[in-house]
Amino acid sequence: MKYQSARLWKVSRRKHQHWLVAIVLISLLWASPHLGHGDDKTAAVDFDRQIAPLLASRCLDCHNKTEHKGGLDLSQSKTALAGGDSGKVLSPGDLSESLLWDYVSSDEMPPKNPLTAAEKALLKKWIERGAKWGSDPINPFRFTTVHRAGYDWWCLQPLTNPKPPQVKAGDWPRGEIDRFVLAQLEERDLAPSGEADRRTLIRRLSFDLLGLPPTPQQVREFVADQSPHAYESLVERMLSSPHYGERWGRHWLDVVRYGESQGFERDKLRDHFWHYRDWVVRALNSDMPYNEFARLQLAGDILRPGDQAAIAATGFLVAGAYDEVGQSQQSAAMRAVVRQDELEDIISVVGQTFLGLTVNCARCHDHKFDPVSQVEYYQLASALGGVRHGERDFQPQAFQPELAGRVRELDGAIASLKRERDELSSPIRERILARRKENRDQYVPPSPIAEWNFNGNLRDSIGELHGEGFGGATLHEGRLVLDGKDSYVATPPLDVSLTEKTLEAWVSLADLSQRGGGVVSLQTLDGTTFDAIVFGERKSQHWMSGSNRFLRTSDFQGVAETSADQQLIHIAIVYRADGTIFGYRNGRQYGKPYRKERPQRFTSGNSQILFGLRHSPAGGNRFLAGTIDRVRLYDRALPSGVVAASAGVEYLDVSESEILAEADDETRARLQNVGFEIINLTQQRRRYRHKKIYANVPQPAEVAHVLIRGNTTQPAAAVAARGIAAVSGDSPDFGLPADAPEADRRRKLADWITSPQNPLFARVIVNRIWHYHFGRGLVDTPNDFGFNGGRPSHPELIDWLAARLIADGWRLKKLHRLIVTSATYRQASQFRRSAARADGENRFYWRKSPTRLEAESVRDAVLSVAGQLNPQIGGPGYRDFDTFVRNTQFYNMRDPQGDSFTRRSLYRTWVRSGRNRFLDVFDCPDPSTKTPARAVTTTPLQALAMMNNSFVLRMSQRLAERLVAENGAMPEAQIRGAYELAYSRPASDTDVEVGLRFIKQYGLAAYCRVLFNSNEFLYVD
């Protein structure tokens, strides 16, 4: 019965609703020549070949060991003879006592699709002959039914290498692919379209293989090349381009749900996950055999221990979202549930990516539609049970040999941007400083609400917050002396409430190695909540704002303290109402301010001041060793100039906000853009050098158990790692015990999945490649070849392509070459009404369907045509967002400007909750989900984005400038140049006439926007 189902698909396309019933009936007819002869008293009844398929296809969906409706289980002889809620249903040899026959003969069962006369006759004969059982229990997965796929499902059968069919129009095919396609067309009285013109072909090829438009020069050269192999040479050049890996790497990242943040409620950045993206691009550019490409992603760290590239490859396993909060819960039961959710995600991406099966649907019960049991799900869970998210040691220079050169380039770019920033800001800074000298009176400090001078006592010189000394606290020559052991001073409760505030002190330290002592602290009376000036607690030799549980504490990133043990140092910490905290040393800003969610409010009568103690109770490293000359407490956040004046220095610090406020609009915008790019490039330089990588961090795998209904509190039998029995080819038995080492489990899984005998592995990838070239796969659900997936339009072609892929050493570039050089691919896209009436969806390829550019290709094409595309390949991605953390990581999206932000969209930092609005309107997928096939919509928002988005506005201006620079001042020449750039074709006289009128009225930049917004730009024929 090899490929019996495949032969029936021709019928299914005409009568889709009946195709499965037809398969079942033909299977039964094939199984027994006596099916239609119910009165033949001598014919034998074969249970396994006749009755088991009948029961499996018509009864077991409702009456099996887990779904026993009416209390009846017909999957095994014992339960079938026992009956159900209505009593005994099967009496061997006696129809009159067999309720099963009553229900079936009266068409009461099955309720929606009663048995046919032939089926009834067969069942009747079986009961009359004694209802003899065969294989017990019946394997419900063995046969395909009208409700589910069985072991005989088309994609689970061994690969064939079908011979290309004979065709009538023998002059059209350029290769075997075309014979398969043409045979289907001729069967439907359809004819293929003629070949597209050369300009269309090069634009089509360029976007398909590189994701970028061809240059006018490339188009002219190809059109002029009259050699017989001009097209094939063009294909070779594009397959050899480093941009090929970028284009096809983006497709792969869609499938594996690549994201550079954790997702879930925290959505923390994954600073060092970009190595996986670069590994994919490099592997594709090198034409790594696909079986090796898959093996390394599944088990690279095992197969090539110590190989940095192999470590990067395992990012595939952990590319999805990670529930950090769930994994860290105190409840072991909840952690177990979260872990099972994580494993389901990993199993789903492995199963769907490489096998085209939704194995994850069998977590709680046997798969409802495909022949995958719940036991097999947990066997795969055992194979992947050691996979864990995390960071591991990594040597970036071993993975990226050009690392040093890249870092030098970044250093140069940062230095250049800083020079530009200084040139723009210096005149503004000088104006601000000159104005300050004229208005020095505005920086006179206000009166504090409390002040302690320690001139012979611990009294508050302004109010009533007089201190009391404890331990060895003493006064000497107008200073409070603290020994760092048990000495401190405490005041009575404050009679005011404070939120916004400033703590200010003049202090000298006994030594710079001490860690954690408080200079001055405002705390609640029980010491559980406090804000304090602290030295060296979290970072040796650095000043910081101490707080309870570090809730309002971050590194100021100031310089290390080197002289406070030799002289008095002025230290102030300012707490603003918006949660921003500033540090100052000797009147100058100390490092960088940072912002927390909110400032702490200290209420009247419930807070006090401490000197020399971080917070009460006294003890540990909370004591300060040193002397304090003076302390002031303010009930407001002092401005920077006032802090400088209080410290007795001239206020020379000019903040970025002051400069921006003083600058004109153009200068302000440029300063903001330069500043944002400096931050981005500085982060990239740090990420280049970082010696960690986000990847699979394997842990010892526990023994896996089947979980009853997926419930972690109901473990059943232990299972060993193994594959899926329904997949023909190598044995699914890995020969491992349940407690086998993690490495052995994953290695065996990788071997089983990538085996040339595994029919799914090759079928799924050739379908993916076809999908991306034609906009739709031969199976139109690339991740699901199962019962709920699409049916193949050309099943023999899938097998032929899969067999060729294996024979060609799993080289994907050879597969691309076969497809794009075919006559099928080279067809024109012109619509033909007569053909559309027979095949409206173009499932049989009577033309090349036009395809809309994906979101990233839209952006990249705009950059390329405008002459702004930065061609840099690889490295940490750019960030088109500001980010901050308030328990959760938040992302504020921007439209940044600068050379580092004009790289291909592949190199955007893909965070899960930080969506790019421009890309979103063109159906850019959510990186939290697997996207084997992108949605393609047409909405008003797309047109509005191409007309009004700031990125498009800016690029339209750049394109206008390019057209003037390359074509001169004459609008006609500009229009002709624009058409060559945007559409890869010459402008017609009508195009020029319309363009001239538009430019005269609205200008060249607006005309460029119209070009970007046209279907001819956004679609590829």
Secondary structure in CASP SS format (residue, H / E / C, confidence):
PFRMAT SS
TARGET T0000
AUTHOR 0000-0000-0000
METHOD secondary structure of the structure
MODEL  1
M C 1.00
K C 1.00
Y C 1.00
Q H 1.00
S H 1.00
A H 1.00
R H 1.00
L H 1.00
W H 1.00
K H 1.00
V H 1.00
S H 1.00
R H 1.00
R H 1.00
K C 1.00
H H 1.00
Q H 1.00
H H 1.00
W H 1.00
L H 1.00
V H 1.00
A H 1.00
I H 1.00
V H 1.00
L H 1.00
I H 1.00
S H 1.00
L H 1.00
L H 1.00
W H 1.00
A H 1.00
S C 1.00
P C 1.00
H C 1.00
L C 1.00
G C 1.00
H C 1.00
G C 1.00
D C 1.00
D C 1.00
K C 1.00
T C 1.00
A C 1.00
A C 1.00
V C 1.00
D C 1.00
F H 1.00
D H 1.00
R H 1.00
Q H 1.00
I H 1.00
A H 1.00
P H 1.00
L H 1.00
L H 1.00
A H 1.00
S H 1.00
R H 1.00
C C 1.00
L C 1.00
D C 1.00
C C 1.00
H E 1.00
N C 1.00
K C 1.00
T C 1.00
E C 1.00
H E 1.00
K H 1.00
G H 1.00
G H 1.00
L C 1.00
D C 1.00
L C 1.00
S C 1.00
Q C 1.00
S H 1.00
K H 1.00
T H 1.00
A H 1.00
L H 1.00
A H 1.00
G C 1.00
G E 1.00
D C 1.00
S C 1.00
G E 1.00
K C 1.00
V C 1.00
L C 1.00
S C 1.00
P C 1.00
G C 1.00
D C 1.00
L H 1.00
S H 1.00
E H 1.00
S C 1.00
L H 1.00
L H 1.00
W H 1.00
D H 1.00
Y H 1.00
V H 1.00
S H 1.00
S C 1.00
D C 1.00
E C 1.00
M C 1.00
P C 1.00
P C 1.00
K C 1.00
N C 1.00
P C 1.00
L C 1.00
T C 1.00
A H 1.00
A H 1.00
E H 1.00
K H 1.00
A H 1.00
L H 1.00
L H 1.00
K H 1.00
K H 1.00
W H 1.00
I H 1.00
E H 1.00
R C 1.00
G C 1.00
A C 1.00
K C 1.00
W C 1.00
G C 1.00
S C 1.00
D C 1.00
P C 1.00
I C 1.00
N C 1.00
P C 1.00
F C 1.00
R C 1.00
F C 1.00
T C 1.00
T C 1.00
V C 1.00
H C 1.00
R C 1.00
A C 1.00
G C 1.00
Y C 1.00
D C 1.00
W C 1.00
W H 1.00
C H 1.00
L H 1.00
Q C 1.00
P C 1.00
L C 1.00
T C 1.00
N C 1.00
P C 1.00
K C 1.00
P C 1.00
P C 1.00
Q C 1.00
V C 1.00
K C 1.00
A C 1.00
G C 1.00
D C 1.00
W C 1.00
P C 1.00
R C 1.00
G C 1.00
E H 1.00
I H 1.00
D H 1.00
R H 1.00
F H 1.00
V H 1.00
L H 1.00
A H 1.00
Q H 1.00
L H 1.00
E H 1.00
E H 1.00
R C 1.00
D C 1.00
L C 1.00
A C 1.00
P C 1.00
S C 1.00
G C 1.00
E E 1.00
A C 1.00
D C 1.00
R H 1.00
R H 1.00
T H 1.00
L H 1.00
I H 1.00
R H 1.00
R H 1.00
L H 1.00
S H 1.00
F H 1.00
D H 1.00
L H 1.00
L C 1.00
G C 1.00
L C 1.00
P C 1.00
P C 1.00
T C 1.00
P H 1.00
Q H 1.00
Q H 1.00
V H 1.00
R H 1.00
E H 1.00
F H 1.00
V H 1.00
A H 1.00
D C 1.00
Q C 1.00
S C 1.00
P C 1.00
H C 1.00
A H 1.00
Y H 1.00
E H 1.00
S H 1.00
L H 1.00
V H 1.00
E H 1.00
R H 1.00
M H 1.00
L H 1.00
S C 1.00
S C 1.00
P H 1.00
H H 1.00
Y H 1.00
G H 1.00
E H 1.00
R H 1.00
W H 1.00
G H 1.00
R H 1.00
H H 1.00
W H 1.00
L H 1.00
D H 1.00
V H 1.00
V C 1.00
R C 1.00
Y C 1.00
G C 1.00
E C 1.00
S E 1.00
Q C 1.00
G C 1.00
F C 1.00
E C 1.00
R C 1.00
D C 1.00
K C 1.00
L E 1.00
R C 1.00
D C 1.00
H C 1.00
F C 1.00
W H 1.00
H H 1.00
Y H 1.00
R H 1.00
D H 1.00
W H 1.00
V H 1.00
V H 1.00
R H 1.00
A H 1.00
L H 1.00
N H 1.00
S C 1.00
D C 1.00
M C 1.00
P C 1.00
Y H 1.00
N H 1.00
E H 1.00
F H 1.00
A H 1.00
R H 1.00
L H 1.00
Q H 1.00
L H 1.00
A H 1.00
G H 1.00
D H 1.00
I H 1.00
L H 1.00
R C 1.00
P C 1.00
G C 1.00
D C 1.00
Q H 1.00
A H 1.00
A H 1.00
I H 1.00
A H 1.00
A H 1.00
T H 1.00
G H 1.00
F H 1.00
L H 1.00
V H 1.00
A C 1.00
G C 1.00
A C 1.00
Y C 1.00
D C 1.00
E H 1.00
V H 1.00
G H 1.00
Q H 1.00
S C 1.00
Q C 1.00
Q C 1.00
S C 1.00
A H 1.00
A H 1.00
M H 1.00
R H 1.00
A H 1.00
V H 1.00
V H 1.00
R H 1.00
Q H 1.00
D H 1.00
E H 1.00
L H 1.00
E H 1.00
D H 1.00
I H 1.00
I H 1.00
S H 1.00
V H 1.00
V H 1.00
G H 1.00
Q H 1.00
T H 1.00
F H 1.00
L H 1.00
G C 1.00
L C 1.00
T C 1.00
V H 1.00
N H 1.00
C H 1.00
A H 1.00
R C 1.00
C C 1.00
H C 1.00
D C 1.00
H C 1.00
K C 1.00
F C 1.00
D C 1.00
P C 1.00
V C 1.00
S C 1.00
Q H 1.00
V H 1.00
E H 1.00
Y H 1.00
Y H 1.00
Q H 1.00
L H 1.00
A H 1.00
S H 1.00
A H 1.00
L C 1.00
G C 1.00
G C 1.00
V C 1.00
R C 1.00
H C 1.00
G C 1.00
E E 1.00
R E 1.00
D E 1.00
F C 1.00
Q C 1.00
P H 1.00
Q H 1.00
A H 1.00
F H 1.00
Q C 1.00
P C 1.00
E C 1.00
L H 1.00
A H 1.00
G H 1.00
R H 1.00
V H 1.00
R H 1.00
E H 1.00
L H 1.00
D H 1.00
G H 1.00
A H 1.00
I H 1.00
A H 1.00
S H 1.00
L H 1.00
K H 1.00
R H 1.00
E H 1.00
R H 1.00
D H 1.00
E H 1.00
L H 1.00
S H 1.00
S H 1.00
P H 1.00
I H 1.00
R H 1.00
E H 1.00
R H 1.00
I H 1.00
L H 1.00
A H 1.00
R H 1.00
R H 1.00
K H 1.00
E H 1.00
N C 1.00
R H 1.00
D H 1.00
Q H 1.00
Y H 1.00
V C 1.00
P C 1.00
P C 1.00
S C 1.00
P C 1.00
I C 1.00
A E 1.00
E E 1.00
W E 1.00
N C 1.00
F C 1.00
N C 1.00
G C 1.00
N C 1.00
L C 1.00
R C 1.00
D E 1.00
S C 1.00
I C 1.00
G C 1.00
E C 1.00
L C 1.00
H C 1.00
G C 1.00
E E 1.00
G E 1.00
F E 1.00
G C 1.00
G C 1.00
A C 1.00
T E 1.00
L E 1.00
H E 1.00
E C 1.00
G C 1.00
R E 1.00
L E 1.00
V E 1.00
L E 1.00
D E 1.00
G C 1.00
K C 1.00
D C 1.00
S C 1.00
Y E 1.00
V E 1.00
A E 1.00
T C 1.00
P C 1.00
P C 1.00
L C 1.00
D C 1.00
V C 1.00
S C 1.00
L E 1.00
T C 1.00
E C 1.00
K E 1.00
T E 1.00
L E 1.00
E E 1.00
A E 1.00
W E 1.00
V E 1.00
S E 1.00
L E 1.00
A C 1.00
D C 1.00
L C 1.00
S C 1.00
Q C 1.00
R C 1.00
G C 1.00
G E 1.00
G E 1.00
V E 1.00
V E 1.00
S E 1.00
L E 1.00
Q E 1.00
T E 1.00
L C 1.00
D C 1.00
G C 1.00
T C 1.00
T C 1.00
F E 1.00
D E 1.00
A E 1.00
I E 1.00
V E 1.00
F E 1.00
G C 1.00
E C 1.00
R C 1.00
K C 1.00
S C 1.00
Q C 1.00
H C 1.00
W E 1.00
M E 1.00
S E 1.00
G E 1.00
S E 1.00
N H 1.00
R H 1.00
F H 1.00
L C 1.00
R C 1.00
T C 1.00
S C 1.00
D C 1.00
F C 1.00
Q C 1.00
G C 1.00
V C 1.00
A C 1.00
E C 1.00
T C 1.00
S C 1.00
A C 1.00
D C 1.00
Q C 1.00
Q C 1.00
L C 1.00
I E 1.00
H E 1.00
I E 1.00
A E 1.00
I E 1.00
V E 1.00
Y E 1.00
R C 1.00
A C 1.00
D C 1.00
G C 1.00
T E 1.00
I E 1.00
F E 1.00
G E 1.00
Y E 1.00
R E 1.00
N C 1.00
G C 1.00
R E 1.00
Q E 1.00
Y C 1.00
G C 1.00
K C 1.00
P C 1.00
Y E 1.00
R E 1.00
K C 1.00
E C 1.00
R C 1.00
P C 1.00
Q C 1.00
R C 1.00
F E 1.00
T C 1.00
S C 1.00
G C 1.00
N C 1.00
S E 1.00
Q E 1.00
I E 1.00
L E 1.00
F E 1.00
G C 1.00
L E 1.00
R C 1.00
H C 1.00
S C 1.00
P C 1.00
A C 1.00
G C 1.00
G H 1.00
N H 1.00
R H 1.00
F E 1.00
L C 1.00
A E 1.00
G E 1.00
T E 1.00
I E 1.00
D E 1.00
R E 1.00
V E 1.00
R E 1.00
L E 1.00
Y E 1.00
D C 1.00
R C 1.00
A C 1.00
L C 1.00
P C 1.00
S H 1.00
G H 1.00
V H 1.00
V H 1.00
A H 1.00
A H 1.00
S H 1.00
A H 1.00
G C 1.00
V C 1.00
E C 1.00
Y C 1.00
L C 1.00
D C 1.00
V C 1.00
S C 1.00
E H 1.00
S H 1.00
E H 1.00
I H 1.00
L H 1.00
A H 1.00
E H 1.00
A C 1.00
D C 1.00
D H 1.00
E H 1.00
T H 1.00
R H 1.00
A H 1.00
R H 1.00
L H 1.00
Q H 1.00
N H 1.00
V H 1.00
G H 1.00
F H 1.00
E H 1.00
I H 1.00
I H 1.00
N H 1.00
L H 1.00
T H 1.00
Q H 1.00
Q H 1.00
R H 1.00
R H 1.00
R H 1.00
Y H 1.00
R H 1.00
H C 1.00
K C 1.00
K E 1.00
I E 1.00
Y E 1.00
A C 1.00
N C 1.00
V C 1.00
P C 1.00
Q C 1.00
P C 1.00
A C 1.00
E C 1.00
V C 1.00
A E 1.00
H E 1.00
V E 1.00
L E 1.00
I H 1.00
R H 1.00
G H 1.00
N C 1.00
T C 1.00
T C 1.00
Q C 1.00
P E 1.00
A E 1.00
A E 1.00
A E 1.00
V E 1.00
A C 1.00
A C 1.00
R E 1.00
G C 1.00
I C 1.00
A C 1.00
A C 1.00
V C 1.00
S C 1.00
G C 1.00
D C 1.00
S C 1.00
P C 1.00
D E 1.00
F C 1.00
G C 1.00
L C 1.00
P C 1.00
A C 1.00
D C 1.00
A C 1.00
P C 1.00
E H 1.00
A H 1.00
D H 1.00
R H 1.00
R H 1.00
R H 1.00
K H 1.00
L H 1.00
A H 1.00
D H 1.00
W H 1.00
I H 1.00
T C 1.00
S C 1.00
P C 1.00
Q C 1.00
N C 1.00
P H 1.00
L H 1.00
F H 1.00
A H 1.00
R H 1.00
V H 1.00
I H 1.00
V H 1.00
N H 1.00
R H 1.00
I H 1.00
W H 1.00
H H 1.00
Y H 1.00
H H 1.00
F H 1.00
G C 1.00
R C 1.00
G C 1.00
L C 1.00
V C 1.00
D C 1.00
T C 1.00
P C 1.00
N C 1.00
D C 1.00
F C 1.00
G C 1.00
F C 1.00
N C 1.00
G C 1.00
G C 1.00
R C 1.00
P C 1.00
S C 1.00
H C 1.00
P H 1.00
E H 1.00
L H 1.00
I H 1.00
D H 1.00
W H 1.00
L H 1.00
A H 1.00
A H 1.00
R H 1.00
L H 1.00
I H 1.00
A H 1.00
D C 1.00
G C 1.00
W C 1.00
R C 1.00
L H 1.00
K H 1.00
K H 1.00
L H 1.00
H H 1.00
R H 1.00
L H 1.00
I H 1.00
V H 1.00
T C 1.00
S C 1.00
A C 1.00
T C 1.00
Y C 1.00
R C 1.00
Q E 1.00
A C 1.00
S C 1.00
Q C 1.00
F C 1.00
R C 1.00
R H 1.00
S H 1.00
A H 1.00
A H 1.00
R H 1.00
A H 1.00
D C 1.00
G C 1.00
E C 1.00
N C 1.00
R C 1.00
F C 1.00
Y C 1.00
W C 1.00
R C 1.00
K C 1.00
S C 1.00
P C 1.00
T E 1.00
R E 1.00
L C 1.00
E C 1.00
A H 1.00
E H 1.00
S H 1.00
V H 1.00
R H 1.00
D H 1.00
A H 1.00
V H 1.00
L H 1.00
S H 1.00
V H 1.00
A C 1.00
G C 1.00
Q C 1.00
L C 1.00
N E 1.00
P C 1.00
Q C 1.00
I C 1.00
G C 1.00
G C 1.00
P C 1.00
G C 1.00
Y E 1.00
R C 1.00
D C 1.00
F E 1.00
D E 1.00
T E 1.00
F E 1.00
V E 1.00
R C 1.00
N C 1.00
T C 1.00
Q E 1.00
F E 1.00
Y E 1.00
N E 1.00
M E 1.00
R C 1.00
D C 1.00
P C 1.00
Q C 1.00
G C 1.00
D H 1.00
S H 1.00
F H 1.00
T C 1.00
R E 1.00
R C 1.00
S H 1.00
L H 1.00
Y H 1.00
R E 1.00
T C 1.00
W C 1.00
V C 1.00
R C 1.00
S C 1.00
G C 1.00
R C 1.00
N C 1.00
R H 1.00
F H 1.00
L H 1.00
D H 1.00
V H 1.00
F C 1.00
D C 1.00
C C 1.00
P C 1.00
D C 1.00
P C 1.00
S C 1.00
T C 1.00
K C 1.00
T C 1.00
P C 1.00
A C 1.00
R C 1.00
A C 1.00
V C 1.00
T C 1.00
T C 1.00
T C 1.00
P H 1.00
L H 1.00
Q H 1.00
A H 1.00
L H 1.00
A H 1.00
M H 1.00
M H 1.00
N H 1.00
N C 1.00
S H 1.00
F H 1.00
V H 1.00
L H 1.00
R H 1.00
M H 1.00
S H 1.00
Q H 1.00
R H 1.00
L H 1.00
A H 1.00
E H 1.00
R H 1.00
L H 1.00
V H 1.00
A H 1.00
E H 1.00
N H 1.00
G C 1.00
A C 1.00
M C 1.00
P H 1.00
E H 1.00
A H 1.00
Q H 1.00
I H 1.00
R H 1.00
G H 1.00
A H 1.00
Y H 1.00
E H 1.00
L H 1.00
A H 1.00
Y H 1.00
S C 1.00
R C 1.00
P C 1.00
A C 1.00
S C 1.00
D H 1.00
T H 1.00
D H 1.00
V H 1.00
E H 1.00
V H 1.00
G H 1.00
L H 1.00
R H 1.00
F H 1.00
I H 1.00
K H 1.00
Q H 1.00
Y H 1.00
G C 1.00
L H 1.00
A H 1.00
A H 1.00
Y H 1.00
C H 1.00
R H 1.00
V H 1.00
L H 1.00
F H 1.00
N C 1.00
S C 1.00
N H 1.00
E H 1.00
F H 1.00
L H 1.00
Y E 1.00
V E 1.00
D C 1.00
END
